[in-house]
Amino acid sequence: MLSDDIAFSADGGGKVAAAARVVRGKANVMGVFDLVLRRFWSRLRLEPADINGGRGFIVRDGEQVEATVSFAYDEAGQVSGIYVMRNPDKLARLDAATIR
C-alpha cells in the first residue's frame, strides 16, 4: 500500500515535538512508525476523519486533539505521502465538523 518513494513529514510549528526533516523511502517511513509513533502514540486514540478533502485521522489524548494525520496517493493508488500536523496553532483552527 506504500509507494517505494513515500515521504513522511510532520509540522510542530516549533512548539511541540515533530520530525525535524522529511523522512523518505518505505523502510525509513516504516521505521518512524515502528520506533517513534508506536512508542509515543500507543496510548492515544485514532479517530477516522475527513482532513484536507480525504480520509485521515484525528489523534486524541482523552478529548485533547494531539495531531491530525492525512495522506497523499500516487497514480497507482499507493500512499505517497503521510502528513502529521501537531502545530497547536493550526490544530486550534480545526473545524468542529471535522473533529467530531
The first five atom37 places (N, CA, C, CB, O) and aatype in JSON, in Angstrom:
{
  "aatype": [12, 10, 15, 3, 3, 9, 0, 13, 15, 0, 3, 7, 7, 7, 11, 19, 0, 0, 0, 0, 1, 19, 19, 1, 7, 11, 0, 2, 19, 12, 7, 19, 13, 3, 10, 19, 10, 1, 1, 13, 17, 15, 1, 10, 1, 10, 6, 14, 0, 3, 9, 2, 7, 7, 1, 7, 13, 9, 19, 1, 3, 7, 6, 5, 19, 6, 0, 16, 19, 15, 13, 0, 18, 3, 6, 0, 7, 5, 19, 15, 7, 9, 18, 19, 12, 1, 2, 14, 3, 11, 10, 0, 1, 10, 3, 0, 0, 16, 9, 1],
  "atom_mask": [
    [1, 1, 1, 1, 1],
    [1, 1, 1, 1, 1],
    [1, 1, 1, 1, 1],
    [1, 1, 1, 1, 1],
    [1, 1, 1, 1, 1],
    [1, 1, 1, 1, 1],
    [1, 1, 1, 1, 1],
    [1, 1, 1, 1, 1],
    [1, 1, 1, 1, 1],
    [1, 1, 1, 1, 1],
    [1, 1, 1, 1, 1],
    [1, 1, 1, 0, 1],
    [1, 1, 1, 0, 1],
    [1, 1, 1, 0, 1],
    [1, 1, 1, 1, 1],
    [1, 1, 1, 1, 1],
    [1, 1, 1, 1, 1],
    [1, 1, 1, 1, 1],
    [1, 1, 1, 1, 1],
    [1, 1, 1, 1, 1],
    [1, 1, 1, 1, 1],
    [1, 1, 1, 1, 1],
    [1, 1, 1, 1, 1],
    [1, 1, 1, 1, 1],
    [1, 1, 1, 0, 1],
    [1, 1, 1, 1, 1],
    [1, 1, 1, 1, 1],
    [1, 1, 1, 1, 1],
    [1, 1, 1, 1, 1],
    [1, 1, 1, 1, 1],
    [1, 1, 1, 0, 1],
    [1, 1, 1, 1, 1],
    [1, 1, 1, 1, 1],
    [1, 1, 1, 1, 1],
    [1, 1, 1, 1, 1],
    [1, 1, 1, 1, 1],
    [1, 1, 1, 1, 1],
    [1, 1, 1, 1, 1],
    [1, 1, 1, 1, 1],
    [1, 1, 1, 1, 1],
    [1, 1, 1, 1, 1],
    [1, 1, 1, 1, 1],
    [1, 1, 1, 1, 1],
    [1, 1, 1, 1, 1],
    [1, 1, 1, 1, 1],
    [1, 1, 1, 1, 1],
    [1, 1, 1, 1, 1],
    [1, 1, 1, 1, 1],
    [1, 1, 1, 1, 1],
    [1, 1, 1, 1, 1],
    [1, 1, 1, 1, 1],
    [1, 1, 1, 1, 1],
    [1, 1, 1, 0, 1],
    [1, 1, 1, 0, 1],
    [1, 1, 1, 1, 1],
    [1, 1, 1, 0, 1],
    [1, 1, 1, 1, 1],
    [1, 1, 1, 1, 1],
    [1, 1, 1, 1, 1],
    [1, 1, 1, 1, 1],
    [1, 1, 1, 1, 1],
    [1, 1, 1, 0, 1],
    [1, 1, 1, 1, 1],
    [1, 1, 1, 1, 1],
    [1, 1, 1, 1, 1],
    [1, 1, 1, 1, 1],
    [1, 1, 1, 1, 1],
    [1, 1, 1, 1, 1],
    [1, 1, 1, 1, 1],
    [1, 1, 1, 1, 1],
    [1, 1, 1, 1, 1],
    [1, 1, 1, 1, 1],
    [1, 1, 1, 1, 1],
    [1, 1, 1, 1, 1],
    [1, 1, 1, 1, 1],
    [1, 1, 1, 1, 1],
    [1, 1, 1, 0, 1],
    [1, 1, 1, 1, 1],
    [1, 1, 1, 1, 1],
    [1, 1, 1, 1, 1],
    [1, 1, 1, 0, 1],
    [1, 1, 1, 1, 1],
    [1, 1, 1, 1, 1],
    [1, 1, 1, 1, 1],
    [1, 1, 1, 1, 1],
    [1, 1, 1, 1, 1],
    [1, 1, 1, 1, 1],
    [1, 1, 1, 1, 1],
    [1, 1, 1, 1, 1],
    [1, 1, 1, 1, 1],
    [1, 1, 1, 1, 1],
    [1, 1, 1, 1, 1],
    [1, 1, 1, 1, 1],
    [1, 1, 1, 1, 1],
    [1, 1, 1, 1, 1],
    [1, 1, 1, 1, 1],
    [1, 1, 1, 1, 1],
    [1, 1, 1, 1, 1],
    [1, 1, 1, 1, 1],
    [1, 1, 1, 1, 1]
  ],
  "atom_positions": [
    [[0.81, -1.19, 0.0], [0.0, 0.0, 0.0], [0.86, 1.27, 0.0], [-0.92, -0.01, 1.19], [0.36, 2.33, -0.36]],
    [[2.11, 1.18, 0.39], [3.0, 2.34, 0.41], [3.86, 2.36, -0.85], [3.89, 2.33, 1.66], [4.4, 1.33, -1.26]],
    [[3.98, 3.53, -1.46], [4.87, 3.63, -2.62], [6.31, 3.54, -2.12], [4.63, 4.96, -3.41], [6.61, 3.85, -0.97]],
    [[7.19, 3.11, -3.0], [8.6, 2.98, -2.62], [9.23, 4.31, -2.25], [9.39, 2.35, -3.74], [10.14, 4.37, -1.42]],
    [[8.73, 5.39, -2.86], [9.31, 6.72, -2.59], [8.41, 7.56, -1.68], [9.57, 7.46, -3.9], [8.38, 8.79, -1.81]],
    [[7.7, 6.91, -0.78], [6.83, 7.61, 0.15], [7.62, 8.64, 0.96], [6.13, 6.61, 1.09], [8.8, 8.45, 1.24]],
    [[6.93, 9.73, 1.34], [7.53, 10.77, 2.18], [6.65, 10.98, 3.4], [7.72, 12.11, 1.39], [5.42, 11.0, 3.29]],
    [[7.27, 11.12, 4.55], [6.59, 11.39, 5.82], [7.07, 12.73, 6.33], [6.86, 10.25, 6.88], [8.27, 12.98, 6.41]],
    [[6.13, 13.61, 6.67], [6.52, 14.89, 7.25], [5.6, 15.23, 8.41], [6.48, 16.01, 6.19], [4.46, 14.77, 8.48]],
    [[6.11, 16.03, 9.31], [5.34, 16.44, 10.48], [5.62, 17.92, 10.75], [5.7, 15.57, 11.72], [6.74, 18.4, 10.56]],
    [[4.59, 18.63, 11.2], [4.69, 20.05, 11.5], [4.31, 20.28, 12.95], [3.79, 20.89, 10.55], [3.15, 20.1, 13.34]],
    [[5.28, 20.67, 13.75], [5.02, 21.01, 15.14], [5.02, 22.5, 15.38], [0.0, 0.0, 0.0], [4.78, 22.96, 16.49]],
    [[5.3, 23.27, 14.33], [5.29, 24.73, 14.44], [6.35, 25.27, 15.39], [0.0, 0.0, 0.0], [6.27, 26.42, 15.81]],
    [[7.34, 24.45, 15.72], [8.36, 24.87, 16.66], [7.87, 24.9, 18.1], [0.0, 0.0, 0.0], [8.57, 25.36, 19.0]],
    [[6.64, 24.4, 18.31], [6.02, 24.47, 19.64], [5.89, 23.1, 20.31], [4.67, 25.11, 19.55], [5.83, 23.01, 21.53]],
    [[5.83, 22.05, 19.51], [5.74, 20.68, 20.02], [6.67, 19.79, 19.2], [4.27, 20.15, 19.97], [7.07, 20.16, 18.1]],
    [[7.0, 18.65, 19.74], [7.91, 17.72, 19.05], [7.3, 17.25, 17.74], [8.23, 16.52, 19.95], [6.12, 16.91, 17.66]],
    [[8.13, 17.22, 16.72], [7.74, 16.72, 15.4], [9.01, 16.33, 14.66], [6.91, 17.8, 14.59], [10.11, 16.67, 15.08]],
    [[8.84, 15.6, 13.56], [10.01, 15.21, 12.76], [10.74, 16.46, 12.29], [9.59, 14.33, 11.55], [10.12, 17.38, 11.76]],
    [[12.04, 16.47, 12.47], [12.85, 17.64, 12.1], [13.03, 17.75, 10.6], [14.21, 17.57, 12.78], [13.33, 18.83, 10.09]],
    [[12.87, 16.65, 9.89], [13.06, 16.66, 8.44], [12.07, 15.69, 7.81], [14.53, 16.28, 8.06], [11.46, 14.87, 8.5]],
    [[11.93, 15.79, 6.51], [11.08, 14.85, 5.78], [11.8, 13.5, 5.73], [10.76, 15.37, 4.33], [12.99, 13.44, 5.41]],
    [[11.08, 12.44, 6.05], [11.62, 11.09, 6.01], [11.15, 10.47, 4.71], [11.17, 10.23, 7.27], [9.95, 10.47, 4.41]],
    [[12.08, 9.93, 3.93], [11.75, 9.39, 2.61], [12.11, 7.91, 2.5], [12.48, 10.18, 1.52], [13.09, 7.44, 3.08]],
    [[11.29, 7.2, 1.74], [11.53, 5.79, 1.48], [10.72, 4.89, 2.4], [0.0, 0.0, 0.0], [10.54, 5.19, 3.58]],
    [[10.24, 3.8, 1.84], [9.34, 2.9, 2.57], [9.97, 2.38, 3.87], [8.95, 1.71, 1.69], [9.33, 2.4, 4.92]],
    [[11.21, 1.93, 3.81], [11.85, 1.37, 5.01], [12.02, 2.44, 6.08], [13.22, 0.76, 4.66], [11.79, 2.17, 7.26]],
    [[12.41, 3.62, 5.7], [12.6, 4.7, 6.67], [11.28, 5.15, 7.29], [13.29, 5.88, 6.01], [11.21, 5.38, 8.5]],
    [[10.25, 5.27, 6.47], [8.94, 5.68, 6.99], [8.4, 4.62, 7.94], [7.93, 5.93, 5.83], [7.86, 4.95, 8.99]],
    [[8.53, 3.35, 7.57], [8.08, 2.29, 8.47], [8.87, 2.32, 9.77], [8.21, 0.91, 7.78], [8.33, 2.02, 10.83]],
    [[10.15, 2.67, 9.7], [10.96, 2.81, 10.91], [10.42, 3.9, 11.82], [0.0, 0.0, 0.0], [10.43, 3.73, 13.04]],
    [[9.95, 5.01, 11.24], [9.35, 6.08, 12.04], [8.14, 5.55, 12.78], [8.96, 7.29, 11.15], [7.98, 5.78, 13.98]],
    [[7.29, 4.83, 12.07], [6.09, 4.29, 12.71], [6.44, 3.26, 13.77], [5.17, 3.67, 11.68], [5.85, 3.25, 14.85]],
    [[7.39, 2.41, 13.48], [7.74, 1.35, 14.42], [8.42, 1.89, 15.67], [8.64, 0.34, 13.74], [8.06, 1.51, 16.79]],
    [[9.4, 2.76, 15.49], [10.21, 3.2, 16.63], [9.65, 4.41, 17.37], [11.59, 3.52, 16.16], [9.79, 4.52, 18.58]],
    [[9.03, 5.3, 16.65], [8.62, 6.56, 17.27], [7.12, 6.61, 17.54], [9.01, 7.73, 16.4], [6.69, 6.71, 18.69]],
    [[6.33, 6.54, 16.47], [4.9, 6.74, 16.65], [4.25, 5.66, 17.5], [4.23, 6.79, 15.31], [3.4, 5.96, 18.33]],
    [[4.64, 4.42, 17.3], [4.04, 3.36, 18.11], [4.37, 3.57, 19.58], [4.54, 1.97, 17.65], [3.52, 3.37, 20.45]],
    [[5.58, 3.98, 19.86], [6.01, 4.2, 21.24], [5.27, 5.36, 21.89], [7.51, 4.45, 21.29], [4.83, 5.26, 23.03]],
    [[5.13, 6.46, 21.17], [4.52, 7.65, 21.75], [3.0, 7.7, 21.57], [5.13, 8.87, 21.14], [2.31, 8.29, 22.4]],
    [[2.49, 7.09, 20.51], [1.07, 7.19, 20.24], [0.28, 5.95, 20.66], [0.86, 7.44, 18.78], [-0.94, 5.92, 20.45]],
    [[0.9, 4.96, 21.23], [0.2, 3.72, 21.54], [-0.93, 3.92, 22.54], [1.18, 2.7, 22.08], [-1.9, 3.15, 22.54]],
    [[-0.84, 4.92, 23.38], [-1.89, 5.15, 24.38], [-2.96, 6.14, 23.89], [-1.27, 5.68, 25.67], [-3.94, 6.4, 24.6]],
    [[-2.78, 6.67, 22.69], [-3.69, 7.67, 22.15], [-4.77, 7.02, 21.29], [-2.93, 8.71, 21.34], [-4.62, 5.87, 20.86]],
    [[-5.84, 7.75, 21.06], [-6.97, 7.25, 20.27], [-6.91, 7.86, 18.86], [-8.32, 7.58, 20.96], [-6.78, 9.07, 18.71]],
    [[-7.02, 7.01, 17.84], [-7.08, 7.46, 16.45], [-8.53, 7.39, 15.99], [-6.16, 6.6, 15.53], [-9.17, 6.34, 16.08]],
    [[-9.04, 8.52, 15.51], [-10.42, 8.59, 15.03], [-10.41, 8.91, 13.54], [-11.24, 9.64, 15.81], [-9.8, 9.89, 13.13]],
    [[-11.08, 8.11, 12.72], [-11.17, 8.44, 11.3], [-11.86, 9.8, 11.13], [-11.95, 7.34, 10.52], [-12.8, 10.13, 11.86]],
    [[-11.39, 10.58, 10.17], [-11.96, 11.91, 9.92], [-11.64, 12.34, 8.49], [-11.41, 12.95, 10.94], [-10.7, 11.82, 7.88]],
    [[-12.41, 13.28, 7.96], [-12.1, 13.89, 6.68], [-11.16, 15.06, 6.93], [-13.39, 14.36, 5.94], [-11.5, 15.99, 7.66]],
    [[-9.97, 15.0, 6.33], [-8.96, 16.04, 6.52], [-8.44, 16.43, 5.14], [-7.79, 15.54, 7.45], [-8.01, 15.58, 4.37]],
    [[-8.48, 17.7, 4.85], [-7.99, 18.22, 3.56], [-8.61, 17.48, 2.38], [-6.48, 18.11, 3.5], [-7.92, 17.21, 1.39]],
    [[-9.88, 17.17, 2.47], [-10.59, 16.54, 1.36], [-10.41, 15.05, 1.24], [0.0, 0.0, 0.0], [-10.89, 14.46, 0.27]],
    [[-9.74, 14.41, 2.18], [-9.54, 12.96, 2.13], [-9.64, 12.36, 3.51], [0.0, 0.0, 0.0], [-9.69, 13.07, 4.52]],
    [[-9.68, 11.04, 3.55], [-9.76, 10.36, 4.85], [-8.42, 10.42, 5.55], [-10.2, 8.89, 4.68], [-7.36, 10.29, 4.94]],
    [[-8.49, 10.62, 6.85], [-7.3, 10.67, 7.68], [-7.69, 10.32, 9.1], [0.0, 0.0, 0.0], [-8.68, 9.62, 9.34]],
    [[-6.91, 10.82, 10.04], [-7.16, 10.53, 11.45], [-6.97, 11.77, 12.29], [-6.24, 9.42, 11.95], [-6.14, 12.63, 12.01]],
    [[-7.78, 11.85, 13.34], [-7.56, 12.78, 14.43], [-6.94, 11.94, 15.54], [-8.91, 13.52, 14.89], [-7.45, 10.87, 15.86]],
    [[-5.85, 12.42, 16.12], [-5.18, 11.71, 17.21], [-5.51, 12.44, 18.5], [-3.62, 11.63, 16.98], [-5.25, 13.64, 18.62]],
    [[-6.09, 11.73, 19.46], [-6.54, 12.36, 20.71], [-5.9, 11.7, 21.93], [-8.06, 12.29, 20.83], [-5.63, 10.5, 21.97]],
    [[-5.68, 12.55, 22.91], [-5.32, 12.11, 24.25], [-6.49, 12.55, 25.11], [-3.91, 12.72, 24.75], [-6.59, 13.71, 25.49]],
    [[-7.39, 11.61, 25.43], [-8.65, 11.99, 26.06], [-9.45, 12.79, 25.05], [0.0, 0.0, 0.0], [-9.7, 12.32, 23.94]],
    [[-9.85, 14.01, 25.41], [-10.57, 14.88, 24.48], [-9.64, 15.85, 23.77], [-11.64, 15.65, 25.22], [-10.06, 16.52, 22.83]],
    [[-8.4, 15.93, 24.2], [-7.42, 16.85, 23.62], [-6.94, 16.34, 22.26], [-6.22, 17.04, 24.57], [-6.49, 15.2, 22.14]],
    [[-7.04, 17.19, 21.22], [-6.51, 16.83, 19.91], [-5.0, 17.03, 19.94], [-7.17, 17.69, 18.77], [-4.52, 18.13, 20.2]],
    [[-4.26, 15.96, 19.68], [-2.8, 16.0, 19.69], [-2.22, 16.16, 18.29], [-2.26, 14.74, 20.33], [-1.14, 16.73, 18.12]],
    [[-2.94, 15.65, 17.28], [-2.41, 15.68, 15.92], [-3.51, 15.31, 14.94], [-1.21, 14.73, 15.78], [-4.57, 14.79, 15.31]],
    [[-3.23, 15.6, 13.68], [-4.01, 15.04, 12.58], [-3.04, 14.3, 11.68], [-4.8, 16.15, 11.79], [-1.85, 14.62, 11.62]],
    [[-3.56, 13.31, 10.98], [-2.75, 12.55, 10.02], [-3.55, 12.52, 8.72], [-2.42, 11.08, 10.55], [-4.71, 12.12, 8.7]],
    [[-2.9, 12.94, 7.63], [-3.54, 12.89, 6.32], [-2.59, 12.22, 5.33], [-3.94, 14.31, 5.83], [-1.41, 12.03, 5.62]],
    [[-3.13, 11.87, 4.17], [-2.4, 11.05, 3.22], [-2.49, 11.62, 1.81], [-2.91, 9.62, 3.24], [-3.46, 12.3, 1.46]],
    [[-1.47, 11.34, 1.01], [-1.48, 11.62, -0.42], [-1.29, 10.28, -1.13], [-0.36, 12.67, -0.84], [-0.68, 9.35, -0.59]],
    [[-1.82, 10.2, -2.35], [-1.75, 8.95, -3.1], [-1.17, 9.2, -4.48], [-3.15, 8.31, -3.21], [-1.38, 10.27, -5.07]],
    [[-0.45, 8.21, -5.0], [0.09, 8.33, -6.35], [-0.94, 7.79, -7.35], [1.43, 7.57, -6.48], [-2.03, 7.37, -6.97]],
    [[-0.58, 7.8, -8.64], [-1.49, 7.36, -9.7], [-1.92, 5.91, -9.55], [-0.84, 7.56, -11.05], [-3.0, 5.53, -10.0]],
    [[-1.08, 5.09, -8.94], [-1.39, 3.67, -8.75], [-2.25, 3.43, -7.5], [-0.11, 2.86, -8.65], [-2.63, 2.29, -7.22]],
    [[-2.55, 4.49, -6.77], [-3.37, 4.35, -5.56], [-2.57, 4.02, -4.32], [0.0, 0.0, 0.0], [-3.16, 3.77, -3.26]],
    [[-1.25, 4.02, -4.42], [-0.42, 3.75, -3.25], [-0.21, 5.04, -2.45], [0.95, 3.15, -3.67], [-0.24, 6.14, -3.01]],
    [[-0.01, 4.91, -1.16], [0.24, 6.07, -0.31], [1.62, 6.62, -0.66], [0.14, 5.7, 1.21], [2.62, 5.92, -0.56]],
    [[1.65, 7.89, -1.07], [2.91, 8.53, -1.45], [3.34, 9.59, -0.44], [2.79, 9.15, -2.83], [4.48, 10.06, -0.47]],
    [[2.43, 9.96, 0.44], [2.77, 10.95, 1.46], [1.93, 10.76, 2.71], [0.0, 0.0, 0.0], [0.74, 10.47, 2.64]],
    [[2.57, 10.92, 3.85], [1.89, 10.91, 5.14], [2.25, 12.21, 5.82], [2.29, 9.65, 6.02], [3.43, 12.53, 5.98]],
    [[1.23, 12.96, 6.22], [1.44, 14.28, 6.8], [0.84, 14.33, 8.21], [0.81, 15.38, 5.89], [-0.35, 14.08, 8.4]],
    [[1.66, 14.65, 9.17], [1.22, 14.76, 10.56], [1.26, 16.23, 10.95], [2.1, 13.89, 11.52], [2.3, 16.88, 10.83]],
    [[0.14, 16.74, 11.42], [0.07, 18.12, 11.89], [-0.02, 18.09, 13.41], [-1.16, 18.87, 11.27], [-0.97, 17.55, 13.98]],
    [[0.97, 18.67, 14.08], [0.98, 18.76, 15.54], [1.02, 20.21, 16.01], [2.17, 18.0, 16.11], [0.94, 20.48, 17.2]],
    [[1.14, 21.14, 15.07], [1.22, 22.56, 15.41], [-0.06, 22.97, 16.16], [1.42, 23.43, 14.14], [-1.14, 22.94, 15.57]],
    [[0.05, 23.34, 17.44], [-1.15, 23.65, 18.22], [-1.94, 24.83, 17.66], [-0.77, 23.93, 19.65], [-3.16, 24.87, 17.81]],
    [[-1.27, 25.79, 17.03], [-1.99, 26.93, 16.44], [-2.9, 26.46, 15.3], [-1.0, 27.99, 15.92], [-4.03, 26.93, 15.19]],
    [[-2.41, 25.56, 14.48], [-3.21, 25.04, 13.37], [-4.28, 24.07, 13.86], [-2.31, 24.35, 12.34], [-5.4, 24.07, 13.34]],
    [[-3.96, 23.26, 14.85], [-4.95, 22.33, 15.4], [-6.1, 23.08, 16.05], [-4.3, 21.38, 16.41], [-7.24, 22.61, 16.01]],
    [[-5.83, 24.22, 16.63], [-6.87, 25.02, 17.29], [-7.9, 25.53, 16.28], [-6.25, 26.2, 18.04], [-9.02, 25.87, 16.66]],
    [[-7.52, 25.59, 15.01], [-8.43, 26.09, 13.98], [-9.22, 24.99, 13.29], [-7.65, 26.86, 12.95], [-9.96, 25.27, 12.34]],
    [[-9.08, 23.75, 13.75], [-9.86, 22.67, 13.13], [-11.33, 22.97, 13.21], [-9.56, 21.33, 13.79], [-11.83, 23.41, 14.25]],
    [[-12.03, 22.72, 12.14], [-13.46, 22.9, 12.09], [-14.13, 21.86, 12.98], [-13.97, 22.81, 10.64], [-13.76, 20.69, 12.96]],
    [[-15.11, 22.27, 13.76], [-15.79, 21.35, 14.68], [-16.38, 20.15, 13.96], [-16.9, 22.08, 15.44], [-16.37, 19.05, 14.51]],
    [[-16.89, 20.33, 12.75], [-17.45, 19.2, 12.0], [-16.38, 18.19, 11.64], [-18.14, 19.69, 10.72], [-16.67, 17.0, 11.54]],
    [[-15.15, 18.63, 11.46], [-14.06, 17.74, 11.1], [-13.64, 16.88, 12.28], [-12.87, 18.53, 10.59], [-13.27, 15.73, 12.09]],
    [[-13.69, 17.43, 13.48], [-13.16, 16.69, 14.62], [-14.22, 15.97, 15.43], [-12.41, 17.63, 15.51], [-13.94, 15.53, 16.55]],
    [[-15.43, 15.85, 14.91], [-16.46, 15.09, 15.61], [-16.13, 13.63, 15.63], [-17.81, 15.3, 14.97], [-16.89, 12.83, 16.18]]
  ]
}
